Amino acid sequence: MIKVEIRGENIEVTDAIRSFIEDKVSKLERYFKNDPEVFAHANIKTYQNKQGKFEITIPMKGLTLRAEEVHDDLYVAVDQSVDKLERQIRKHKTKINRKFRETAQAEVDMFSVQEPGQDDQKDDEIKVFKSKEFTLKPMDAEEAILQMDMLGHDFFVFNDRETDGTSIVYRRKDGQYGLIETN
């Protein structure tokens, strides 16, 4: 069963909204039959122009599924986000499962977000507003690109399975992918 944690920004999460989101997310349960408990983190946000943004993240072993949509109708944004997650799962499930079986990956700890205190920082200093810590998991560049695309990021840091070094894949301005390898 997928347990959904829902948080609202500039909007009250009513029982109707909660029920709608839980119902829509529950249709993804068929993809997680081997996982006894799956947690989804959902964030709803409304803007002054009356648009609603729905973000959903499902952290799993060595994999994070994520989708977000902005729409005038919050319910449509939820539908589109869940549909996007389902497409991601179907598209990548076979390939990722095959790689996990081949390498027998250990469970990866999910990142924790730390926000440093704003006191004792001077105005002329460079400020770090958000810090993430995570365990790098061994994978190849192709799997790292899949992870990067699923997260919606422009870069992804990983341990290269072949070289045992830290590497970075990134999306170039021309839409192609780049790879930075360290020694």
Salt bridges, closest charged atoms under 4 A:
GLU5 OE1 - HIS41 ND1 3.44
GLU9 OE2 - ARG7 NH2 2.97
GLU9 OE1 - LYS45 NZ 3.80
GLU37 OE2 - LYS3 NZ 3.35
GLU55 OE2 - LYS53 NZ 3.02
GLU68 OE2 - LYS53 NZ 3.65
GLU68 OE1 - ARG66 NH2 2.50
GLU69 OE2 - LYS84 NZ 2.79
ASP79 OD1 - LYS24 NZ 3.13
ASP83 OD1 - LYS27 NZ 3.23
GLU86 OE1 - LYS27 NZ 3.70
GLU86 OE2 - ARG30 NH2 2.21
GLU102 OE2 - ARG98 NE 3.83
ASP123 OD1 - LYS127 NZ 3.92
ASP140 OD2 - LYS99 NZ 2.98
GLU142 OE2 - LYS95 NZ 3.42
GLU142 OE1 - LYS99 NZ 3.52
GLU143 OE2 - LYS137 NZ 3.00
GLU143 OE1 - ARG161 NH2 3.62
ASP149 OD1 - ARG171 NH2 2.32
ASP154 OD1 - ARG171 NH1 3.25
ASP174 OD2 - ARG172 NH2 3.18
